[in-house]
Amino acid sequence: MGKPKANSRSGSSGRMRPALTPEARENQLVSLAVDLAEEQLRSGTASSQVITHYLKLGSSRDRLEREKLEKENELLRAKTKALESGQRVEELYEQALNAMRRYSGQREYDEYDD
């Protein structure tokens, strides 16, 4: 009965759309590997490495590490956004100062470079 499953697996992977990007191809391969690991775990033929891998994924320590990484990524995104916002504020201040100089009859800041 193992062979029909293998044939059905190769049949289903044959119907899979070809990946358009390397990232999509990687995702397809990861998905196939996870499916195979699940099949091995269900049939009792999984290696000790596969079993250990999935046991570690389910541990509370691993969940905390993943949560910590997510929070660190969130913090980096917030810092990046703050830096971009700060740059935009600088541009707005410069535009406002130039506008005030024009209104007062002075040359703009950029004109001093000529």
C-alpha positions as CSV (number, residue, x, y, z in Angstrom):
1,M,0.0,0.0,0.0
2,G,3.0,2.3,0.4
3,K,3.5,2.5,-3.4
4,P,0.0,3.9,-4.2
5,K,0.7,6.7,-1.8
6,A,4.0,7.4,-3.5
7,N,2.4,7.4,-6.9
8,S,-0.4,9.7,-5.7
9,R,2.2,12.0,-4.2
10,S,4.2,12.2,-7.5
11,G,0.9,12.6,-9.3
12,S,-0.1,15.5,-7.1
13,S,3.4,17.1,-7.4
14,G,3.2,16.7,-11.1
15,R,0.0,18.8,-11.1
16,M,1.7,21.6,-9.1
17,R,2.1,24.8,-11.1
18,P,5.8,25.7,-11.8
19,A,7.1,28.3,-9.5
20,L,7.7,31.7,-11.0
21,T,10.4,32.9,-8.6
22,P,13.1,31.2,-6.6
23,E,11.2,32.0,-3.4
24,A,8.1,30.4,-4.6
25,R,10.1,27.3,-5.6
26,E,11.6,27.2,-2.2
27,N,8.1,27.4,-0.6
28,Q,7.0,24.5,-2.8
29,L,9.9,22.3,-1.8
30,V,9.4,23.2,1.9
31,S,5.7,22.3,1.6
32,L,6.6,18.9,0.0
33,A,9.2,18.2,2.7
34,V,6.7,19.0,5.4
35,D,4.0,16.8,3.7
36,L,6.5,13.9,3.5
37,A,7.6,14.4,7.2
38,E,3.9,14.3,8.2
39,E,3.3,11.1,6.2
40,Q,6.4,9.5,7.8
41,L,5.2,10.5,11.3
42,R,1.8,9.1,10.7
43,S,3.1,5.8,9.3
44,G,5.7,5.5,12.1
45,T,8.7,5.5,9.6
46,A,10.1,8.9,10.5
47,S,13.7,9.2,11.4
48,S,14.8,10.3,14.9
49,Q,16.0,13.6,13.3
50,V,12.5,14.3,11.9
51,I,10.8,13.5,15.2
52,T,13.3,15.6,17.2
53,H,12.8,18.5,14.8
54,Y,9.0,18.6,15.2
55,L,9.3,18.0,19.0
56,K,11.5,21.1,19.2
57,L,9.0,23.1,17.1
58,G,6.4,22.3,19.6
59,S,8.4,23.2,22.7
60,S,7.6,26.3,24.8
61,R,11.2,27.5,24.4
62,D,10.9,27.5,20.6
63,R,7.6,29.3,20.8
64,L,9.2,32.0,23.0
65,E,12.2,32.3,20.7
66,R,9.8,32.7,17.7
67,E,7.8,35.3,19.6
68,K,11.0,37.2,20.5
69,L,12.1,37.2,16.8
70,E,8.7,38.5,15.8
71,K,9.0,41.3,18.3
72,E,12.5,42.2,17.3
73,N,11.4,42.4,13.6
74,E,8.4,44.6,14.7
75,L,10.8,46.9,16.5
76,L,13.1,47.1,13.5
77,R,10.2,48.0,11.3
78,A,9.1,50.7,13.8
79,K,12.6,52.1,13.9
80,T,12.8,52.2,10.1
81,K,9.5,53.9,9.9
82,A,10.6,56.5,12.5
83,L,13.8,57.2,10.6
84,E,11.8,57.6,7.3
85,S,9.4,59.9,9.1
86,G,12.2,61.9,10.6
87,Q,13.7,62.4,7.1
88,R,10.3,63.5,5.8
89,V,10.0,66.1,8.7
90,E,13.4,67.4,7.8
91,E,12.3,67.9,4.2
92,L,9.2,69.7,5.4
93,Y,11.2,72.0,7.7
94,E,13.5,72.9,4.9
95,Q,10.6,73.6,2.5
96,A,9.0,75.8,5.2
97,L,12.2,77.7,5.8
98,N,12.7,78.3,2.1
99,A,9.1,79.5,1.8
100,M,9.6,82.0,4.7
101,R,12.8,83.2,3.1
102,R,11.0,83.8,-0.2
103,Y,8.2,85.7,1.6
104,S,10.7,87.9,3.4
105,G,12.5,88.7,0.1
106,Q,15.7,86.6,0.8
107,R,17.1,84.0,-1.6
108,E,16.4,80.4,-1.0
109,Y,19.0,78.3,0.9
110,D,19.8,76.3,-2.3
111,E,20.7,79.5,-4.2
112,Y,23.6,80.2,-1.9
113,D,25.5,77.2,-3.4
114,D,25.7,79.0,-6.8
